[in-house]
């Protein structure tokens, strides 16, 4: 029979060995600066993923150039959720176009904070997250594409030449088509800046394009505006107001002289 002292010593040895084994099995403490792609408890947007998706959809501003070109797609954006929940190091992983890529980055940067990730020992860690930002035009907002030689906003509408017989205007193709003073982008920037989104359309979340026909006179003024493709909810009236209040254009030129030209232009509305 072992003595009580020997038994106590044996128990202490076993306890010590067990404690050392447990200590060896404990996972290492996460690095303070390391960025994890996979974690035990992933980072999530404050308010939940569904609310975050609603934020991205409601705050998205579809770039005018991309909409005019009919560009759609999904931009994959990666970023780091810091330990404080802020978003950092935002960059595009799967580009679509410069306009859509830039808007996707702006959206992510302007978004709400996140609940940071947790990893080993339930320690808060930095995590890299990838979020797809989709750009899909509403039905009816597609813009007719033109060839490289055509003006982006010139359509197949007839070019009406000045004539000695106003009731029988000659129809010709101008040597130089009409265009906005300062270029197409300057005109669309003016439209966007001066646009007043109708309250009813905003409440109904209606967006897209209103097709407006008008005539660019020989002095560059815009007249005879009418809606050829309606959307309702106040958008048609606002589109007409914008065209009537718009700055003058450079008139079309035929055989060295200015002529009238009929245009059909999409006035874009996006929330």
Backbone as JSON, one array per atom type, in Angstrom:
{
  "sequence": "XXXXXXXXXXXXXXXXXXXXXXXXXXXXXXXXXXXXXXXXXXXXXXXXXXXXXXXXXXXXXXXXXXXXXXXXXXXXXXXXXXXXXXXXXXXXXXXXXXXXXXXXXXXXXXXXXXXXXXXXXXXXXXXXXXXXXXXXXXXXXXXXXXXXXXXXXXXXXXXXXXXXXXXXXXXXXXXXXXXXXXXXXXXXXXXXXXXXXXXXXXXXXXXXXXXXXXXXXXXXXXXXXXXXXXXXXXXXXXXXXXXXXXXXXXXXXXXXXXXXXXXXXXXXXXX",
  "N": [[0.85, -1.2, 0.0], [0.51, 2.18, -0.93], [2.04, 5.03, 0.49], [0.4, 7.89, 2.01], [1.69, 10.27, 1.27], [3.04, 9.6, -1.07], [0.9, 9.03, -2.75], [-0.3, 11.57, -2.94], [1.71, 12.99, -4.24], [1.74, 11.66, -6.7], [-0.8, 12.36, -7.67], [-0.52, 15.12, -7.92], [1.42, 15.21, -9.91], [0.03, 14.11, -12.09], [-1.99, 16.02, -12.4], [-0.48, 18.24, -13.07], [0.63, 17.43, -15.52], [-1.7, 17.19, -17.02], [-2.62, 19.82, -17.04], [-0.57, 21.06, -18.44], [-0.9, 19.82, -20.91], [-3.41, 20.78, -21.67], [-2.81, 23.48, -21.88], [-1.08, 23.5, -24.04], [-2.83, 22.87, -26.09], [-4.43, 25.08, -26.41], [-5.55, 27.59, -28.65], [-3.54, 29.88, -30.55], [-3.25, 33.39, -29.81], [-5.04, 35.75, -31.75], [-3.45, 37.72, -34.33], [-2.88, 41.22, -34.04], [-2.95, 42.85, -36.31], [-3.53, 41.24, -38.46], [-5.41, 40.23, -41.32], [-8.31, 38.45, -41.82], [-9.76, 36.01, -43.96], [-11.47, 33.93, -43.6], [-13.42, 33.25, -40.81], [-14.43, 32.41, -37.41], [-16.76, 33.67, -36.54], [-18.35, 35.55, -38.68], [-18.15, 38.98, -39.92], [-20.93, 41.22, -39.91], [-23.34, 43.42, -41.44], [-24.51, 46.23, -39.58], [-27.75, 46.04, -38.46], [-28.41, 44.03, -40.14], [-28.21, 41.79, -43.02], [-30.25, 41.99, -44.97], [-31.3, 44.56, -44.61], [-29.04, 45.97, -45.25], [-28.74, 45.36, -47.95], [-30.99, 46.67, -48.92], [-30.23, 49.28, -48.39], [-28.09, 49.6, -50.22], [-29.5, 49.37, -52.63], [-31.35, 51.49, -52.53], [-29.75, 53.75, -52.36], [-28.22, 53.78, -54.58], [-26.85, 55.36, -57.42], [-27.34, 55.37, -60.58], [-24.92, 55.66, -62.99], [-25.03, 58.2, -65.45], [-23.72, 58.06, -67.96], [-23.21, 55.3, -68.19], [-25.81, 54.31, -68.25], [-26.77, 55.47, -70.59], [-25.21, 54.14, -72.42], [-26.18, 51.65, -72.1], [-25.05, 49.9, -70.28], [-24.84, 47.24, -68.03], [-24.49, 45.15, -65.09], [-22.64, 43.25, -62.57], [-20.68, 44.4, -60.02], [-18.05, 43.24, -58.18], [-17.0, 43.97, -55.0], [-14.39, 44.31, -52.71], [-13.49, 44.67, -49.26], [-12.13, 45.74, -46.08], [-13.37, 44.96, -42.94], [-12.91, 46.67, -40.14], [-11.77, 46.37, -36.69], [-13.25, 48.16, -35.32], [-15.57, 48.26, -36.7], [-15.73, 49.87, -38.87], [-15.34, 50.51, -42.43], [-12.72, 49.75, -44.65], [-9.98, 50.06, -47.03], [-11.24, 49.71, -49.62], [-11.89, 48.14, -52.67], [-12.19, 47.23, -56.15], [-12.91, 43.99, -57.22], [-13.99, 42.52, -59.31], [-14.29, 44.09, -62.12], [-16.62, 46.08, -64.11], [-17.3, 48.41, -65.63], [-15.68, 51.63, -65.88], [-17.41, 53.66, -64.88], [-19.48, 52.29, -63.45], [-17.91, 50.85, -61.66], [-16.75, 52.88, -60.09], [-19.04, 53.96, -58.89], [-19.92, 51.77, -57.4], [-17.87, 51.54, -55.49], [-18.21, 54.0, -54.2], [-20.74, 53.59, -53.05], [-20.27, 51.47, -51.2], [-18.42, 52.69, -49.46], [-20.0, 54.68, -48.38], [-21.78, 53.33, -46.88], [-23.44, 51.79, -43.95], [-21.97, 51.1, -40.66], [-20.34, 48.01, -39.62], [-20.84, 45.01, -37.67], [-18.06, 43.81, -36.14], [-15.91, 40.99, -37.04], [-15.32, 37.85, -35.27], [-12.86, 35.66, -33.98], [-10.57, 33.15, -33.09], [-10.64, 32.3, -29.63], [-12.74, 33.99, -29.35], [-11.98, 36.52, -30.01], [-12.04, 39.85, -31.27], [-11.51, 40.52, -34.66], [-9.92, 41.64, -37.74], [-11.54, 41.51, -40.87], [-11.69, 40.49, -44.27], [-14.12, 41.26, -46.61], [-16.3, 40.42, -49.29], [-18.54, 41.96, -51.44], [-21.19, 41.81, -53.72], [-22.22, 44.26, -56.03], [-24.95, 45.09, -57.77], [-25.97, 46.35, -60.93], [-28.75, 47.1, -62.54], [-30.83, 48.09, -65.09], [-34.02, 49.62, -64.96], [-37.09, 48.34, -66.41], [-37.69, 49.69, -69.6], [-35.84, 51.67, -69.4], [-33.71, 51.31, -70.99], [-31.39, 52.47, -73.37], [-31.27, 53.33, -76.79], [-28.65, 52.07, -78.65], [-25.98, 53.54, -80.51], [-23.95, 53.76, -83.5], [-20.36, 54.14, -83.67], [-19.81, 56.34, -85.24], [-22.02, 57.94, -85.04], [-23.8, 60.56, -83.36], [-24.18, 60.35, -79.85], [-26.75, 61.04, -78.86], [-28.3, 61.46, -81.03], [-31.04, 60.57, -83.02], [-33.02, 58.54, -85.27], [-34.85, 60.34, -86.16], [-36.38, 62.7, -88.44], [-34.39, 65.12, -90.2], [-35.01, 68.43, -90.33], [-34.94, 70.77, -92.79], [-34.38, 74.32, -93.32], [-36.65, 76.16, -95.3], [-38.0, 77.69, -98.24], [-40.6, 77.26, -98.37], [-42.47, 76.93, -95.81], [-44.55, 75.18, -95.18], [-43.89, 72.95, -96.51], [-41.36, 71.57, -95.69], [-37.99, 70.82, -96.61], [-36.37, 67.67, -96.41], [-33.36, 66.71, -95.23], [-30.03, 65.36, -94.76], [-27.97, 66.64, -92.34], [-24.78, 68.34, -92.7], [-23.34, 68.75, -90.43], [-24.49, 67.52, -87.51], [-26.84, 68.74, -85.04], [-25.9, 69.68, -81.69], [-25.46, 69.74, -78.1], [-24.34, 72.78, -76.56], [-21.07, 72.73, -75.47], [-21.03, 70.01, -75.4], [-22.36, 66.6, -75.19], [-22.2, 65.43, -72.6], [-22.05, 67.63, -70.91], [-24.6, 68.67, -71.25], [-26.26, 66.62, -70.22], [-25.34, 66.64, -67.62], [-26.31, 69.12, -66.84], [-29.07, 68.62, -66.97], [-29.3, 66.68, -64.94], [-28.52, 68.18, -62.7], [-30.49, 70.19, -62.54], [-32.83, 68.87, -62.34], [-35.97, 68.14, -60.85], [-37.2, 65.85, -58.9], [-40.34, 64.4, -59.19], [-42.67, 64.3, -56.5], [-44.67, 62.31, -56.28], [-43.75, 60.3, -58.02], [-41.4, 59.68, -56.7], [-42.39, 58.67, -54.29], [-43.66, 56.41, -55.23], [-41.5, 55.09, -56.14], [-40.67, 55.15, -58.82], [-38.69, 54.95, -61.67], [-36.65, 55.63, -64.57], [-36.81, 56.37, -68.05], [-37.97, 59.2, -69.88], [-39.03, 59.74, -73.06], [-38.46, 62.44, -75.1], [-39.43, 64.52, -77.71], [-38.16, 67.18, -79.72], [-37.46, 70.31, -81.39], [-34.51, 71.68, -82.62], [-33.86, 74.9, -83.2], [-32.72, 77.25, -85.77], [-31.36, 79.19, -84.4], [-30.46, 77.83, -82.24], [-32.2, 77.46, -80.14], [-34.56, 75.47, -78.23], [-37.54, 74.04, -79.22], [-41.09, 73.22, -79.57], [-41.48, 70.97, -77.94], [-42.42, 67.68, -77.0], [-43.79, 64.81, -75.37], [-42.95, 61.55, -76.25], [-42.8, 59.05, -75.28], [-44.27, 57.99, -72.53], [-44.22, 58.04, -68.87], [-45.63, 58.79, -66.66], [-46.91, 59.78, -63.35], [-45.97, 62.35, -62.87], [-43.48, 62.54, -64.04], [-43.37, 62.97, -66.81], [-44.21, 65.65, -67.17], [-42.15, 66.95, -65.81], [-39.97, 66.27, -67.38], [-40.58, 67.64, -69.76], [-40.51, 70.26, -68.79], [-37.79, 70.52, -68.18], [-36.57, 70.29, -70.73], [-37.66, 72.53, -72.03], [-36.57, 74.55, -70.5], [-33.91, 74.27, -70.9], [-30.47, 75.06, -71.79], [-29.31, 76.7, -74.83], [-28.57, 74.96, -77.94], [-25.98, 74.03, -80.29], [-26.77, 74.74, -83.55], [-27.77, 72.54, -86.28], [-25.81, 72.12, -89.26], [-26.0, 72.75, -92.7], [-24.68, 72.7, -95.83], [-23.11, 74.88, -95.12], [-24.86, 76.56, -93.77], [-27.04, 77.26, -90.98], [-29.58, 74.97, -89.97], [-32.85, 73.71, -89.08], [-33.33, 71.01, -86.77], [-34.85, 68.0, -85.91], [-35.1, 66.28, -82.84], [-34.93, 63.38, -80.71], [-34.89, 62.7, -77.41], [-33.73, 60.97, -74.49], [-34.85, 61.6, -71.26], [-33.53, 61.05, -68.25], [-34.53, 59.49, -65.22], [-33.68, 58.72, -61.99], [-33.63, 57.18, -58.81]],
  "CA": [[0.0, 0.0, 0.0], [1.31, 3.39, -1.03], [1.89, 5.98, 1.59], [-0.4, 9.07, 1.62], [2.57, 11.25, 0.65], [3.3, 9.15, -2.42], [-0.35, 9.22, -3.5], [-0.45, 13.0, -3.18], [2.7, 13.35, -5.24], [1.27, 11.11, -7.97], [-1.94, 13.18, -8.12], [0.01, 16.41, -8.35], [2.11, 15.01, -11.19], [-0.99, 13.93, -13.13], [-2.65, 17.31, -12.6], [0.45, 19.1, -13.78], [0.74, 16.98, -16.9], [-2.97, 17.51, -17.67], [-2.66, 21.27, -17.23], [0.36, 21.39, -19.52], [-1.48, 19.36, -22.16], [-4.46, 21.72, -22.02], [-2.17, 24.73, -22.25], [-0.52, 23.33, -25.36], [-3.92, 22.78, -27.05], [-5.09, 26.38, -26.55], [-5.16, 28.23, -29.91], [-2.76, 31.11, -30.39], [-4.01, 34.65, -29.81], [-5.01, 36.34, -33.09], [-2.59, 38.87, -34.52], [-3.64, 42.48, -33.98], [-3.04, 43.48, -37.63], [-3.83, 40.25, -39.5], [-6.73, 40.28, -41.94], [-8.8, 37.09, -42.03], [-10.78, 35.78, -44.98], [-12.41, 32.99, -42.99], [-13.42, 33.4, -39.35], [-15.44, 31.63, -36.7], [-17.98, 34.47, -36.51], [-18.12, 36.58, -39.7], [-18.68, 40.33, -39.76], [-22.25, 41.43, -40.52], [-23.74, 44.83, -41.4], [-25.4, 46.59, -38.49], [-29.12, 46.04, -38.97], [-28.64, 42.8, -40.89], [-27.87, 41.77, -44.45], [-31.38, 42.44, -45.78], [-31.35, 46.02, -44.52], [-27.86, 46.47, -45.97], [-29.06, 45.25, -49.38], [-31.94, 47.75, -49.2], [-29.45, 50.52, -48.42], [-27.36, 49.67, -51.48], [-30.45, 49.57, -53.72], [-32.0, 52.81, -52.44], [-28.77, 54.84, -52.46], [-27.47, 53.64, -55.82], [-27.06, 56.38, -58.44], [-26.9, 54.75, -61.83], [-24.2, 56.66, -63.78], [-25.72, 58.57, -66.68], [-22.99, 57.54, -69.12], [-23.41, 53.86, -68.27], [-27.2, 54.07, -68.65], [-26.89, 55.83, -72.0], [-24.54, 53.09, -73.2], [-26.85, 50.37, -71.85], [-24.14, 49.02, -69.54], [-25.34, 46.65, -66.8], [-23.6, 44.11, -64.59], [-22.4, 43.15, -61.13], [-19.32, 44.74, -59.61], [-17.68, 42.65, -56.89], [-16.16, 44.9, -54.25], [-13.84, 43.77, -51.47], [-13.08, 45.68, -48.29], [-11.79, 45.22, -44.75], [-14.15, 45.42, -41.79], [-11.97, 46.85, -39.05], [-12.25, 45.96, -35.37], [-14.21, 49.18, -34.87], [-16.77, 48.15, -37.52], [-15.63, 50.74, -40.04], [-14.93, 49.86, -43.68], [-11.45, 50.31, -45.1], [-9.32, 49.39, -48.15], [-12.28, 49.31, -50.57], [-11.39, 48.03, -54.03], [-12.98, 46.4, -57.07], [-12.32, 42.7, -57.55], [-14.49, 42.16, -60.64], [-14.75, 45.34, -62.74], [-17.59, 46.03, -65.21], [-16.96, 49.6, -66.41], [-15.18, 52.65, -64.95], [-18.5, 54.38, -64.22], [-20.13, 51.42, -62.48], [-16.93, 50.51, -60.63], [-16.63, 54.03, -59.2], [-20.28, 54.08, -58.11], [-19.92, 50.67, -56.43], [-16.95, 51.91, -54.41], [-18.86, 55.07, -53.43], [-21.81, 52.99, -52.26], [-19.71, 50.72, -50.07], [-17.81, 53.63, -48.53], [-21.04, 55.48, -47.72], [-22.68, 52.43, -46.17], [-23.4, 51.78, -42.47], [-20.92, 50.31, -40.01], [-20.55, 46.57, -39.47], [-20.45, 44.35, -36.43], [-16.81, 43.16, -36.55], [-15.78, 39.53, -36.95], [-14.64, 37.26, -34.12], [-12.19, 34.42, -34.35], [-10.09, 32.32, -31.98], [-10.86, 32.85, -28.29], [-13.78, 35.02, -29.48], [-11.33, 37.82, -30.13], [-12.43, 40.67, -32.42], [-10.43, 40.54, -35.65], [-10.19, 42.29, -39.02], [-11.95, 40.52, -41.87], [-11.94, 40.97, -45.63], [-15.45, 40.87, -47.07], [-16.6, 40.7, -50.7], [-19.97, 42.23, -51.64], [-21.55, 42.1, -55.12], [-23.1, 45.42, -56.23], [-25.56, 44.87, -59.08], [-26.55, 47.48, -61.65], [-29.73, 46.61, -63.5], [-31.71, 49.17, -65.47], [-35.45, 49.33, -64.88], [-37.72, 48.15, -67.73], [-38.0, 50.95, -70.27], [-34.76, 52.65, -69.25], [-32.63, 51.03, -71.93], [-31.2, 53.52, -74.37], [-30.88, 52.78, -78.09], [-27.23, 52.26, -78.91], [-25.66, 54.08, -81.84], [-22.62, 53.4, -83.96], [-19.31, 55.05, -83.21], [-19.82, 57.54, -86.06], [-23.2, 58.73, -84.76], [-23.85, 61.29, -82.1], [-24.84, 59.49, -78.87], [-28.15, 61.34, -78.6], [-29.0, 61.7, -82.29], [-31.85, 59.42, -83.36], [-33.39, 58.45, -86.68], [-35.88, 61.34, -86.48], [-36.04, 63.45, -89.65], [-33.69, 66.4, -90.09], [-35.87, 69.35, -91.06], [-34.16, 71.9, -93.29], [-35.09, 75.58, -93.57], [-37.17, 76.12, -96.66], [-38.79, 78.84, -98.68], [-42.0, 76.84, -98.2], [-42.56, 76.38, -94.46], [-45.51, 74.09, -95.09], [-43.29, 71.79, -97.16], [-39.92, 71.63, -95.41], [-37.15, 69.8, -97.22], [-35.76, 66.76, -95.45], [-31.99, 66.43, -95.65], [-29.09, 64.94, -93.71], [-27.07, 67.78, -92.15], [-23.35, 68.08, -92.76], [-22.93, 68.65, -89.02], [-25.7, 67.43, -86.69], [-26.94, 69.59, -83.87], [-25.38, 69.11, -80.45], [-25.5, 70.71, -77.0], [-23.15, 73.62, -76.36], [-20.24, 72.11, -74.45], [-21.03, 68.56, -75.57], [-23.47, 65.81, -74.64], [-22.08, 65.21, -71.16], [-22.39, 68.89, -70.25], [-26.06, 68.8, -71.27], [-26.84, 65.67, -69.28], [-25.0, 67.14, -66.28], [-27.27, 70.2, -66.56], [-30.35, 67.96, -66.71], [-29.24, 66.04, -63.61], [-28.41, 69.23, -61.68], [-31.71, 71.0, -62.47], [-34.0, 67.99, -62.26], [-36.74, 68.1, -59.61], [-37.89, 64.56, -58.96], [-41.72, 64.54, -58.71], [-42.92, 63.62, -55.22], [-45.46, 61.09, -56.49], [-42.86, 59.28, -58.6], [-40.47, 59.27, -55.64], [-43.14, 57.82, -53.35], [-43.92, 55.13, -55.9], [-40.19, 54.55, -56.52], [-40.65, 54.98, -60.27], [-37.53, 55.53, -62.32], [-36.49, 55.2, -65.95], [-36.58, 57.46, -68.99], [-39.07, 59.78, -70.63], [-38.55, 60.13, -74.38], [-38.99, 63.74, -75.48], [-39.09, 65.02, -79.05], [-38.13, 68.64, -79.81], [-36.77, 70.84, -82.57], [-33.45, 72.65, -82.39], [-34.03, 75.92, -84.23], [-31.48, 77.75, -86.37], [-30.63, 79.99, -83.41], [-30.04, 76.95, -81.16], [-33.24, 77.3, -79.11], [-35.31, 74.21, -78.27], [-38.97, 74.34, -79.3], [-42.02, 72.14, -79.97], [-41.21, 69.77, -77.13], [-43.55, 66.83, -76.66], [-43.4, 63.49, -74.86], [-43.31, 60.46, -77.17], [-42.86, 57.82, -74.48], [-44.65, 58.48, -71.21], [-44.05, 57.22, -67.68], [-46.64, 59.19, -65.68], [-46.5, 60.14, -61.98], [-45.31, 63.65, -62.86], [-42.18, 62.51, -64.72], [-43.51, 63.54, -68.15], [-44.24, 67.11, -67.05], [-40.82, 67.41, -65.41], [-39.09, 66.13, -68.55], [-40.89, 68.76, -70.65], [-40.02, 71.49, -68.15], [-36.34, 70.55, -68.32], [-36.2, 70.57, -72.12], [-38.03, 73.91, -72.34], [-35.7, 75.47, -69.76], [-32.52, 73.91, -71.17], [-29.67, 76.03, -72.55], [-29.32, 76.53, -76.29], [-27.67, 74.01, -78.58], [-25.37, 74.45, -81.55], [-27.68, 74.25, -84.59], [-27.22, 71.7, -87.35], [-25.28, 72.88, -90.4], [-26.16, 72.11, -94.02], [-24.09, 73.55, -96.87], [-22.57, 76.08, -94.5], [-25.89, 77.37, -93.13], [-27.76, 76.57, -89.91], [-30.91, 74.46, -90.28], [-33.57, 73.12, -87.95], [-33.21, 69.56, -86.69], [-35.71, 67.37, -84.92], [-34.37, 65.36, -81.97], [-35.64, 62.61, -79.69], [-33.89, 62.6, -76.34], [-34.2, 60.36, -73.25], [-34.6, 62.31, -70.0], [-33.4, 59.95, -67.28], [-34.92, 59.7, -63.82], [-33.24, 57.61, -61.14], [-33.64, 57.48, -57.39]],
  "C": [[0.88, 1.24, 0.0], [1.02, 4.28, 0.15], [1.07, 7.16, 1.12], [0.44, 10.11, 0.91], [2.83, 10.9, -0.81], [2.08, 9.33, -3.3], [-0.56, 10.69, -3.86], [0.49, 13.47, -4.27], [2.27, 12.88, -6.62], [0.13, 11.95, -8.53], [-1.46, 14.52, -8.64], [0.7, 16.3, -9.69], [1.1, 14.89, -12.33], [-1.69, 15.24, -13.44], [-1.77, 18.25, -13.39], [0.57, 18.74, -15.24], [-0.53, 17.34, -17.69], [-3.05, 19.01, -17.98], [-1.75, 21.7, -18.37], [-0.21, 20.99, -20.87], [-2.57, 20.32, -22.62], [-3.88, 23.04, -22.5], [-1.62, 24.67, -23.66], [-1.62, 23.33, -26.44], [-4.63, 24.1, -27.26], [-4.63, 27.07, -27.83], [-4.39, 29.52, -29.65], [-3.66, 32.33, -30.45], [-3.9, 35.29, -31.19], [-4.09, 37.56, -33.15], [-3.43, 40.14, -34.59], [-3.87, 43.08, -35.36], [-3.46, 42.52, -38.74], [-5.26, 40.42, -40.02], [-7.14, 38.86, -42.29], [-9.84, 37.06, -43.14], [-11.87, 34.86, -44.45], [-12.28, 33.07, -41.47], [-14.52, 32.56, -38.73], [-16.79, 32.35, -36.69], [-17.81, 35.64, -37.47], [-18.71, 37.94, -39.32], [-20.02, 40.44, -40.47], [-22.6, 42.91, -40.45], [-24.66, 45.09, -40.21], [-26.82, 46.75, -39.05], [-29.45, 44.81, -39.79], [-28.37, 42.93, -42.37], [-29.0, 42.28, -45.33], [-31.47, 43.97, -45.79], [-30.17, 46.64, -45.28], [-28.11, 46.44, -47.48], [-30.04, 46.35, -49.79], [-31.22, 49.1, -49.26], [-28.73, 50.67, -49.76], [-28.3, 49.98, -52.64], [-31.02, 50.99, -53.72], [-31.03, 53.97, -52.62], [-27.94, 54.78, -53.74], [-27.85, 54.75, -56.81], [-26.48, 55.85, -59.75], [-26.2, 55.82, -62.68], [-24.87, 56.93, -65.12], [-25.03, 57.98, -67.91], [-23.23, 56.05, -69.31], [-24.82, 53.53, -68.73], [-27.39, 54.38, -70.13], [-26.26, 54.77, -72.91], [-25.19, 51.72, -73.01], [-25.99, 49.39, -71.07], [-24.8, 48.55, -68.24], [-24.33, 45.6, -66.33], [-23.46, 44.15, -63.08], [-20.93, 43.4, -60.83], [-19.05, 44.1, -58.26], [-16.66, 43.54, -56.21], [-15.68, 44.23, -52.97], [-13.42, 44.92, -50.56], [-12.79, 45.0, -46.96], [-12.73, 45.82, -43.72], [-13.2, 45.46, -40.61], [-12.58, 46.41, -37.71], [-13.28, 46.93, -34.81], [-15.52, 49.1, -35.65], [-16.76, 49.04, -38.73], [-15.1, 49.95, -41.24], [-13.69, 50.56, -44.21], [-10.94, 49.49, -46.3], [-10.34, 48.84, -49.16], [-11.68, 49.26, -51.98], [-12.24, 47.06, -54.84], [-12.23, 45.12, -57.38], [-12.74, 42.25, -58.95], [-15.07, 43.41, -61.3], [-15.76, 45.09, -63.86], [-17.33, 47.19, -66.17], [-16.48, 50.66, -65.43], [-16.28, 53.36, -64.19], [-19.15, 53.55, -63.13], [-19.19, 51.04, -61.34], [-16.82, 51.64, -59.6], [-17.86, 54.19, -58.32], [-20.37, 52.98, -57.05], [-19.03, 50.98, -55.24], [-17.57, 53.01, -53.55], [-19.95, 54.53, -52.52], [-21.28, 52.3, -51.01], [-19.13, 51.67, -49.02], [-18.85, 54.44, -47.75], [-21.98, 54.64, -46.88], [-22.54, 52.48, -44.65], [-22.23, 50.96, -41.94], [-21.31, 48.83, -39.93], [-20.27, 46.14, -38.03], [-19.21, 43.53, -36.77], [-16.81, 41.65, -36.33], [-15.09, 39.11, -35.66], [-14.04, 35.94, -34.55], [-11.76, 33.67, -33.09], [-10.22, 33.05, -30.66], [-11.91, 33.96, -28.29], [-13.2, 36.42, -29.5], [-11.83, 38.55, -31.38], [-11.26, 40.79, -33.38], [-10.88, 41.33, -36.89], [-10.54, 41.22, -40.04], [-12.15, 41.19, -43.22], [-13.26, 40.39, -46.11], [-15.59, 41.24, -48.54], [-18.1, 40.84, -50.86], [-20.23, 42.5, -53.11], [-22.52, 43.28, -55.18], [-23.64, 45.32, -57.65], [-26.16, 46.16, -59.64], [-27.46, 46.92, -62.74], [-30.69, 47.74, -63.82], [-33.16, 48.72, -65.41], [-36.01, 49.12, -66.28], [-38.08, 49.5, -68.34], [-36.9, 51.97, -70.17], [-33.59, 52.38, -70.17], [-32.58, 52.12, -72.99], [-30.73, 52.89, -75.67], [-29.42, 53.08, -78.34], [-27.02, 52.75, -80.33], [-24.27, 53.63, -82.22], [-21.63, 54.47, -83.55], [-19.33, 56.36, -83.99], [-21.0, 58.45, -85.75], [-23.06, 59.5, -83.46], [-24.62, 60.44, -81.09], [-26.32, 59.78, -78.68], [-28.91, 61.7, -79.87], [-29.76, 60.44, -82.65], [-32.16, 59.44, -84.85], [-34.48, 59.44, -87.06], [-35.42, 62.2, -87.66], [-35.32, 64.74, -89.32], [-34.45, 67.4, -90.96], [-35.08, 70.58, -91.49], [-35.03, 73.14, -93.42], [-35.5, 75.61, -95.03], [-37.93, 77.39, -96.98], [-40.28, 78.55, -98.56], [-42.14, 76.17, -96.84], [-43.52, 75.21, -94.33], [-44.98, 72.83, -95.75], [-41.78, 71.81, -96.94], [-39.17, 70.5, -96.09], [-36.51, 68.95, -96.13], [-34.39, 66.35, -95.97], [-31.2, 65.88, -94.46], [-28.08, 66.06, -93.53], [-25.6, 67.37, -92.28], [-22.77, 67.97, -91.35], [-24.19, 68.63, -88.17], [-25.68, 68.42, -85.53], [-26.36, 68.89, -82.65], [-25.43, 70.17, -79.36], [-24.21, 71.53, -76.95], [-22.34, 73.01, -75.21], [-20.21, 70.6, -74.53], [-22.18, 67.87, -74.86], [-23.4, 65.68, -73.12], [-22.44, 66.47, -70.38], [-23.9, 69.07, -70.18], [-26.71, 67.87, -70.26], [-26.51, 66.04, -67.83], [-25.97, 68.26, -65.88], [-28.63, 69.62, -66.21], [-30.37, 67.38, -65.3], [-29.24, 67.1, -62.49], [-29.72, 69.97, -61.48], [-32.98, 70.16, -62.35], [-34.64, 68.03, -60.87], [-37.61, 66.85, -59.64], [-39.3, 64.72, -58.41], [-41.96, 63.71, -57.45], [-43.66, 62.31, -55.41], [-44.6, 59.97, -57.05], [-41.87, 58.78, -57.56], [-41.16, 58.34, -54.65], [-43.4, 56.44, -53.94], [-42.64, 54.43, -56.35], [-40.13, 54.22, -58.0], [-39.42, 55.66, -60.84], [-37.39, 54.95, -63.72], [-36.24, 56.39, -66.85], [-37.88, 57.91, -69.63], [-38.5, 60.25, -71.96], [-39.24, 61.41, -74.82], [-38.5, 64.12, -76.88], [-39.11, 66.54, -79.03], [-37.36, 69.04, -81.06], [-35.72, 71.85, -82.13], [-33.51, 73.65, -83.53], [-32.67, 76.42, -84.74], [-30.69, 78.64, -85.42], [-30.2, 79.16, -82.2], [-31.08, 76.76, -80.07], [-34.0, 75.99, -79.32], [-36.8, 74.51, -78.22], [-39.77, 73.07, -79.61], [-41.78, 70.84, -79.21], [-42.5, 69.0, -76.86], [-43.04, 65.46, -76.23], [-43.86, 62.42, -75.83], [-43.34, 59.1, -76.47], [-43.07, 58.22, -73.03], [-44.36, 57.48, -70.1], [-45.06, 57.57, -66.59], [-46.03, 59.61, -64.36], [-45.72, 61.45, -61.91], [-44.0, 63.7, -63.61], [-42.25, 63.16, -66.1], [-43.46, 65.07, -68.1], [-42.86, 67.66, -66.69], [-39.84, 67.31, -66.57], [-39.32, 67.28, -69.53], [-40.36, 70.07, -70.09], [-38.51, 71.62, -68.35], [-35.92, 70.91, -69.74], [-36.51, 72.02, -72.48], [-37.11, 74.93, -71.66], [-34.22, 75.26, -70.08], [-31.78, 75.0, -71.94], [-29.69, 75.72, -74.04], [-28.31, 75.48, -76.75], [-26.96, 74.7, -79.76], [-26.24, 73.9, -82.67], [-26.97, 73.35, -85.6], [-26.78, 72.59, -88.51], [-25.46, 72.08, -91.68], [-25.7, 73.11, -95.09], [-23.69, 74.92, -96.31], [-23.58, 76.95, -93.78], [-26.6, 76.58, -92.04], [-29.15, 76.14, -90.38], [-31.55, 73.92, -89.02], [-33.37, 71.6, -87.98], [-34.1, 69.03, -85.58], [-34.91, 66.32, -84.16], [-35.33, 64.57, -81.1], [-34.61, 62.27, -78.62], [-34.47, 61.89, -75.11], [-33.84, 61.25, -72.05], [-34.65, 61.27, -68.89], [-33.81, 60.38, -65.89], [-34.48, 58.47, -63.02], [-33.18, 58.06, -59.7], [-32.28, 57.18, -56.77]]
}
